[in-house]
Amino acid sequence: MLKSKSLHLSRKSNWGAVLLSCALLVILLSSVARSRGMTEEDVANLQYAYEIAISPDGQLIAYTLIVRPNPLVEEDDDANRHLYVTDLKGNARPFITGKVRIKKIAFTPDGRYITYIAERKNDNGDEDKNDALYKIPVAGGESQKIIEFATDIKDYTYAPDGEHIAFLAKDSLTDEQDDLEDKGFDQEIYEEDWRHVRVWILNTNDLEAEPRKLDLPGTASDITWSPDGNSLAMALAQTPLIDDAYMYQKVTTVDVETGGIIYKFDNIGKLGDIVWSPDSKHLAIISGSDIHDPKEGEIYMLDAEGRELQPVMTDIDGHVRDIFWIDSKTILYLEHKNVHSVIGTINTKGTVQKILVSDKRPVFDYLKLSENRQDVVLLGDAPTHPGEVFHYRINGDDPKRLTNSNPWLDDLEFGKQEVVQYNARDGLELYGMLIHPSDEVEGQRYPLIVYVHGGPESHNTDGWLTWYSGPGQVGAAKGYMVFYPNYRGSTGRGIEFSEMGQADYAGREFDDVVDAVNHLAEIGLVDKDKVGVTGGSYGGYATAWCSTALSEHFAAGVMRVGVSDLISKFGTTDIPMEMYYIHAQFWPWEKWQWYLEQSPIYHAGKGRTPLLIMHGEDDTRVHPSQSMELYRYLKTHGNVPVRLIFYQDEGHGTGKAAARYDTNLRLFRWMDHYLKGPGGDPPPIEIDYSGLKPEDE
């Protein structure tokens, strides 16, 4: 007995040892699988949800998926946008994939089709000449072209009966003008030879008939059909110029039958969403409070017959991003509050408010409400994944994630991401996101990369922060602290905070960036002698300023599409009125010396921060000459390494896969060279792109 029992125990012990060994092996393999952090190649391969739509009954969700080509294998181009459909259990199906850019997706009123805009090939291989409107059956089948117009279709809205479509398209050239252009008479009359974007009505029962044009003054956008089918609401600007679209759009209602204007509202300031109430008696809009408000972010209500704007949700400490009507007295809204998001409802009097979703993560950016007024589709991201599709039922449980576009991210090791609060030198409370090195050792100080967002009427959220221009988790994997400050002038904290940087170019707003560095050094996380700064647009301006006027604080800078000369920037940008009303609040001729002294070129002689400058050759927002000026000043002065990269066929931002990958590689090589490497002369200009080669090569 004793021997048998002893044998039994021995076997049990052996099995226990085996099980323990297996468990340790699983843990070890899991550790090995998650042993690497994110790379530049991972960033190039990211896919993410971009647009969302929900069926009238709330049971199906359509979304577009951003998929970038591999420039070493495929033709280099902007990202493809594929069409997918998922049910509420997360069973996603690809509907349209390949070399295609699907946009403006929606369900038809009867829910039988998904409509979209794209430029496609037909069965004979012939390509559309312009962006056309298509539909594809939800039950399965091939896409059917609804209409290809003489110019690109830019947007559209279905009538509630499904038998008419209002769409937006630019005026076309006459045959005579086309012929003259073919003969070489293609000169541009700057800011005068534009063509308006018009509203056209299409009868879907007679697609052979010419669409009917509505004779409206100005350029239309953001068009939406009233639920009763009698009216259209839209934004009208005087011209198609970007400045007019930014600053002077007016909400306008139009009688569909006659094409006459019912009312043009005198909304003042920037304009966001325009949505009809279910009874067609009111419109809710997201708007700025006045012409100086940097960002639309408050809710107002309009009587469809033309009474004054009524405030619904104003004087808030955040910015509203999306709105929909639940019923004729209740508005559903999505708001960014500081670095997180909130979903709630509010009545039209602004007196009864209910918070539905307030979890800090994920951060939601967009939402759509189904016709059943209960089901909501959301686009959200978190520190460990970019945009994914979520579903939420009003007054139900927390939003449920339906998609996982990058399952391989689950196997990577991420640095900890946290929200950091600090005080500026004048006592102002500020926030930002800090990403720690993925292999951080407690008590050790690390080199720091500060990413300064653009705008400045924008903000970073506590979500996904890793892009081709944002160091994020790639920086964490390389042993950097990475910080994303929301300096004064950022959005997400209400109008007062967003206006704090006005009439103070490169003043306290960029001092806030230095104060962030000092705070992180004081709490023992970063090495003050190894700090880099980067950003694009206004963040590029910050980088240029930090690399010249504030050069003593920064050991490396990477500037993208940035401002270096405020005087010449005003004379070359496509948004001079926004620059005046929102940012400067003085004309250059009123404060010439101030414009000059707040320009990085004025401080080029102080520059001791090695600076890499990158710019798109076709940028109209910040002209590429801004980068040329700063490069020439620093190069001629000769006190600091500087390099200038121009990207062909790129504008104010980088769209093509090869340029994005190159940007990301150069960003880190510059930082590595000057924050962790030998410094001195710039690194070689050649770049190794082999990381994108397929494994079988």
N, C-alpha and C positions, 0 to 999 in steps of 0.2 A: 504493500500500500504506500509506504513512505517513498519507496523507489519510484513507483508509478507517479505519485503526486509530484515528486521532484522533477521527473522527466516532463510532466505536463507544464510545470512552472518554467522549466528551461525553454521549452518550445514557445511558451507564451512570451517569455523574455526576448527570444530570438525574433519572433514576429513583431514585438514592440520596437526592437532595434531597427528592423527592416522598415517599418512604417515611419519611424523617426527619421531614418536616413532618406526615405522617399520625400518626406515633408521638407527636410533640409535641402534636398536636391531641387524641389519645386521652387523653394524660396531663392536658391542660388540662381537657377535658370531665369526666374522672374527678375532678379537683380541684374543679371547679365543682359536680359532683353531690354531693361530700362536703364542701361548703363550709360547711354549717350544722350546728350542734349540736342537741341535743335540746330540745324545748319542752314546756310544760305540756300542750299539745294532744296531743303524742306520748304522754305518760304516760296521758292519758285514753283513747287508742286502743290501748294495749297489750293483746295477747292472750297467754295462756300456759297451758301444761299444768298441770293441778291434781291429778287422781287418775289412777292407773295400775292396769292389771290385765293379766295374761299368760295365754294359753290353756294348757291342760294339756300340749300337745305343744310349747309354746314358740315356735310359728311366727307367732302373731298377738298384737298388743298393742292393748288398748283404752285410751283415755284421754279425760278430759274437758278441754275447752278453755274457759277463762274469756273471755267476750266481753261487754263492757259496752255498754249502750245509749247513744246520743247524745241527751242530754236536750233538745237544741234541735230534734230531729227525731222522736224516739220518746218513749214514756212513760217518765218517770224511774223507775228501779227499781234493785234490786241487780243484780249481774252475772248474765247467762245462763251456763249450763254446758252446752255442746254435747258430744255423743258422737262420737268419731272412732275409727277402727280403722286400724292400719298393719301392713304386713308387715315383715320384717326388712331389707328393702331401702329402707324409708322411703316406700313408696307408701301414702299416707294417704287414707282415704275418709271423708267425713262420713256418719254414720248418723242422727243426730238433731240438728237445728239449730232456730233460731227462738227464740221466747220460751219457754224451758224451762230447768229447773235439774236436770240429771241428777246424781245422787250415789250413792255406795256401789256402784260398778260391780264386777262379777265375771263370770267365765265359769262356766257350769254344769259339773258334773263330766265330762260327756261332750263338752264343748267346742263344742256345737252352738248355744248361745245365750249372749248377754250379758245379765245381769240388772242391774237398777238400780232406784233409788227416785226417784220424781218425782210431782208433782201435775200431771196433764195433762187435756186435753180429749179426748172421744171423737168419733166421726164425726158425731154429732148436735150437737156443740158444747157438750155438758154437761161441766162441770168436775168433777174429783175433789174431794170435800170434804176429803180428807186426803192426805198423802203415801202413795202406793200402791206396790206392788212389781210391776215389769214385767219382761218378757223380750223380746228381739228376736233373730231368727235371724241367725247369723253369715253364712250364705249369702245373705242378703238377704230383705227382706219387712217387713211392718208389725209394730209392737210389740203384744204381747199382755199384757193385765193378768192377773197371777197372783192378786193379792188386794188389795182395798182394805178396810182395817179401820176400826173405829169411831173410832180415833185415828191419828195419824201413825205409820207404820212407821219406826223409827229405825235399825235395823240388822238383818242377817239372816245366816245361814250355812246352806249346803246340807249335807245328809247325803251321805256318800260314794256311796251308791247313787243319788242324785239324786231319790229319791222322797219325801223329807221336807225341810222347811225349818223351822228354828228362827228366829223373828224376835222383835224387841223392840218393844213398844208400851206406851204409858201406859194406866193404868186409865181407863175412860170414865165419864162421869157417868151416873147412873141417869135413867130417864125423868122421874121426879119432880123430880130436881135440875135437869134441863134445863128443865122446865116452870116451876119457880120462878125460874130465871135469866131466862127470857123475860118474867116478870112483874116484873122489877126487883130481885129478891133476889140480886144478884150481888156482894155485899160480899166483900172479901178478908180472910181471917184470916191475917195475915202469918206466913209460915214454918210454918203449921200445916195449911193446907188443900191441901197438895200431894198429888199422886197418884203412886204408884210406877210405874216402868217394869218391866213383867213379861216373862217368857219364854213364848212360845206356839209350839206345834208344829203344822205344817200338813202334811197328806197331799196331795201334788201329784196323786195319782191320784183324789182325791175332793174337788175344790175347793168343792163345795156343802156339805160338812160343816163344822161349826163347829171352828175351831182349838182345840187342847187347851192350857189354861193350866197352867203348872207353879207349884205353890204354894210359892214361895220367899220367905224374909224379906228385905225391902229392895228396892233398885233395882238392876237389872242393866245392864251395858254390856259392850262388848268380847267378844261371844259367839263361840265357835268350836267346831265339831264335831270329835270325835276321828276319826282315820283308820279305826278299826275300827267306827265307827258306834254305839258303845254309850254314849258319854258326851259331855257338853257341858262346856266350861270357860268361865268368865266372870268378870267383876269384879262383886262385890256391895258396895254401900254401904248404910248404914242408912237413908238418906233420899235424895231427889233433890236436896237442897240442894247448891249448888256446892262449898261447903267440904267436905262429906262426899266428894264425887267427887274433889276434889283430895287430901285428906289420909287418908281412911280406907277406901279400897276394898280388899277382900280377894279373893284368887284363890280361886274355888270351883269344884269339879267336881260334876257332877250326873248321876245315872243317867237316861238318856233315857226308858226304859220306865216306871219308877216315879215319876220326878220327885223322888226323894229325893236329899239331899246326900250325896255320897261323902266329900268332905273339904273343909273350909274352912281355908285356910292362914293362918298368922299372919304374913304379910308386913308389914313395918313401913316406912312411908314411901310416897312417891308411886309410882304404878304406871303402867307403859307397856305394851308389847306382851305378849301371852300366846299362845304357840304350842306345838302338840303335836309330839312326836317322831313319826316315821313309824310306829313300832311301838306307839304309843299308851300307852307306859309312863311317859313323862316329859313335863313341861312346862318350857319355858324362858320366863323373863320378864325384862323390863327393869324395874328397880326402883331406888328410892332405898335408901341404906344404913341409914337410920334416919329417925325422924320429923322431924329437923331438916335433912335433906338437901334442898337447894333444888330439885333436879331429878332425876327418874329417869334413870339413865344407866349402870347396871351390870347384868351378866347373872348371873342365878341360875337354878338348876335345881331342879325339884320332882319328887319321885316321885309318880306319879298316885295311889298308895295312901295318901299322906299323911305321908311322912317330912319332916324339917326341910329348910329351904332349903339348898341347897349352892351356895357361890360358884363361879362359872365364870370370870368376868372382872370383877375388882374392883380397887380401888386403882389406877385408871388415870388418865392425865393428859388425858383427854378425856371425852366423853359419847356412849354408844351410843344410836342413834336407831331402828334397825330390826334385827330378827333373823328368821332362818328356818333350819330344819333341812335340811342336805344329806343326811344319813343319821342313823341313831339314835345316832351317836357324835360328830357334827360339826355345829357351828352356824355359819352364815354371818351376818356382822354388818356394819352400816354405822355408823361412828363419826365424830363430829366431833372433830378434834384441833386445838385453837387455832382458826385461821380457815379450815382446809381440811377435807377429808373423806378417810376411809380405808375401804376394803372389805377384809375378811379372813375367815378361818375360824379356829375354835378348837375343840379337843376338849372333851368334857364334864368332863374333869378339870381343864381350864384350864392344861394343861402344854404342849400343842403348838399353836402359833399360826403362821399363814401370812398374809402380806399379799399380796392379789391386785391391788388398785388403790390407788395412792398419789399419782398426779399431783395437783399443786396446783389445777389447773383442768381441767374445771369442778368446782364444789362440788355433791356429791350430797346430797339431803335425804331421799329415800325410795327403797326398792327392794321388788320383789316377785319371788319365785322360782317358776318353773313346776313342775308336777307331775313333769316329767322330771328335776328336780333339777340341771339344767345351765344353763338359760337364765334370765337375769335382766333385768328391765326396771327402769330407773332414772329418777328425776326429777332433773335437774341444771340449774344455771344458772352463768353466767360474767359477768365485767364487761361484756360486750357483748350479753348476751341474758338474759331471764328464763327461767322454767322450761320445759325442753324434754324430750322423751322420748329416752332412750338405751337401747341393748341391749348386754348383756355376756354372754359365754359363759364359764362357770367355767374358769379356767386358760387362757383364750384371750387374744386380743389386747386392746388397750385398748377401753373402751366406745365404741360407735359412735353418733353422734347421728343420730336418725331424722327429727326434725321441725324445721321452721323456721317458727314461727308468725307472725313479724314480719319478712319478708324486707326490708322497707324500712329496718330498722335497719342493714343492710349499707351503706347510702348516707349514713349520718350520721357526723359527726366526733366521736369520743369523746376525753375527757380521759384522760390516763394514770392508771391505778389501780395503787397499790402498797401493800404491807404495810409499815407503819412500826413499828419497835420503839423504845420510849423507857422511861425509868426514872421512877417516881414519886419524890417527895421523900424517901420512906423507903427508896429503893433497889429497890423491887419492880419487876420486869421486866413491862412492859405492851406490848400490841400494838393496832393499829387499822389501818383502811384509809383511805388518803388518795387522793382524786380531784383531779387537777390541772386547772387551767383548760385548755380545749381549744386556746386560742391562747396558751399560756404563753410568756413571754419570760424566758429565763434571767437570773437576777439580780434580777428584779423581785419586790417583795412584793405580796401580794394579800389582799383581804378574805377572811375565813374564816367558814364556817358549820359548827358542831359539831353533829352529830346524836347524841343520847344514846338508846340503845335502852331498851326497857321491861323489865319483869320484877321485879327485875334478873336473875332466873334465865333469861337468854337471852343471845344473842351475835350479833354481826355476822360474816359470813363474807366471804371474798375472791371474792364472786360478784356477782350483780346487786343493786345498791343504790339503784335509782331508782324511787321510788313516789310516790303522791300526797302522802305526808307526809315522805318522805326526799328531800332535795335532789338528791343524786347527780349524774347527768350534765346535768340541767337547770341546776344550779348551776354546773357546769363550763362550760357554754355561755354563761353570763352573766358569766363572769370571776371566779368564786369558787374558792378552795380549799374542799373539803368533807371533813371528817374524821369517821370513825366509830370512837370509842374503845371497846374492850372493857375497861371499868374493873373493879376488883376486885369480886367478886360475880357476874361474868358466868359463863356456862357455857362448855363447850368445853375447859376446862383442868383438869378433875377436881374432886373434892369439896372439897379443901382450899381451892383458889382461889375456888370458888363460895360458900364460907362466910365469906370474909374480910370481907364487908360486914355480917355479922349483928351485931345489938345495937349498931350504929353508924350509925343513920340519918343520911344527909347528912354523914357524917364524911369518912373517907379516900376513900370511893368517889367522891364528887364533887370532892374535891381532885385526884383522878386526872384529871378533866376539865380542870381549870386547868393541871395539869402538862403535859398534852398540848398545850395552847395555847402554853405557855411554850417547850416543846421546838420546836414548829414555827416559832416566832418566832426562837429562838436559831440555828436552821440557815438562817435567812434567807428563809423561804418566805412568811410571813404578816405582816400589819400588825397589831400588838397593839391598836391603837386602833380596829380595824374587825373585831370578832369578834362573831358572832351565835351563839345557841344555840337548839336546838329538840329536841323529842321528845314522845312520847305515853306516858300512864300513868306508870310509874316514870320514864320519860324526861321526862314532863311535870313530875313532882316535881323532877327535876334542873334543868329549865329554870326553874321557879319559884324554886328555891334559888339558882341562879346569877344570877337577876335581882334577888335581894334580898340575901341574906347575902353573896354573892360578886359583888355588882353592879359593883364597880370593874373587873372583868375583861371585862365583856360590854357591847357597845353596842346590842344588840337581842336580844329573846327572843320565840319563838313557842311557846306552851305548849298542848298538846292533852291533854284528859281527864286532867289532872294533879292531884296531891295538893298541898294548901296548908296543911291543918290535920290533923295526925296524930290528934289527940284525937277530933275529929268524924268523921274518916275511919273510925276503928275502929267508931264507933257507927252508921255508915250503909252500910258495905260488906257484900258477900255472902261475903267470905272472911276473917272475923275470926280463925279458927283458923290459917289459913296466915299471916296477918299476925303472929300471936304466935309460932308454932313456927319459921317460916322467916326472918322479918325482924327483929322487935323482940326477942323472947325475954323480954320483960317485959310485964305487963299495964299498961294506962294508970294504973290506981289504985295501982300499985306505984312508977311513976316518972312521975308526972304532969308535973312541971316539965321533965323530960327530953323527953317527948313534945312539950310546948309549945315548948321552945327549938329543937327540930329541925324545927319547922314554919315554912315561909316567911312565914306571916302575922306571926309573932313578929318578923321582921326587915323588915317592910314599910317601916318608916321609913328604912331604909338604901337602899331601892330607887331606883336612878337609871337602870335599864335599861328603855327603852320596851318594853312587853310586850303582845303580842297573845295573847288567851286564846280557845281554841275547845273546845267540849264538846257531846256528844250529850245531848239532854234526857232520854233513857230509860236512861242509864247506871246500872247497879246495882253495878258493880265499884268505880268511883270516882264517888260521887254528884255530880251537877252543882252542888250547893251548894259543893263544894270550889272550883270556879272562881268562883262568885259571891262567896265570902268574900274571896278574894285580890283580885278586881276591886274590891270595895267598900272594902277597906283601902287599896289604892293610889289609888283615885279620891278617897277622902276625904282622904287625906294630901296629895295634890295635887302631889307633887314629880316625877312622871314620867308620860308619856303611857301610857294603858292602854285597851284595847278588848276587849270580850267578845262572842263570837259563839256563839249556841246553835243547834244543828242539830236540827230536828224529826224524830221517828221514827228517830233514830240512838242507838246505845248506846255501849258501850266500844270505839269504833272507828267508822269511817265506811264504810257499805256502798253507798249510793246514788250513782249516777254524778254527779249535779249537785253534791252536797255534797262529793264527792271533788275534783272540778274546782275548785270554789270554794275549798276548803282549800288546794290547790296554788297557785292564783293569789294568794290573800291571803298565804300564806307568803312568796312571793318579793317581792310588792309591799312588805311590811313590811321585809324585809331590804334591798331596794334603797333604800327611803326613808331608812333609818337607817344603813346601812353605806356606801352610795355616793351618796345623794342629799342633800337639804337638811336632813333631820332636823326637829326642832321638833315642831309639832303632828302628829298622825297623818295619814296620807294619807286622801283622801275615802273614804267608806264604799261608794260605788258601784263595781261591778266590771263590766268589759267582758267578756262571754262570747262575743263574736262570733267568736273564734278557732275555735269548734267548728262554725260554720255551714258547710254544704257549699259547695264552690267554685262550683257553678252558681247559688248565690244571691248 
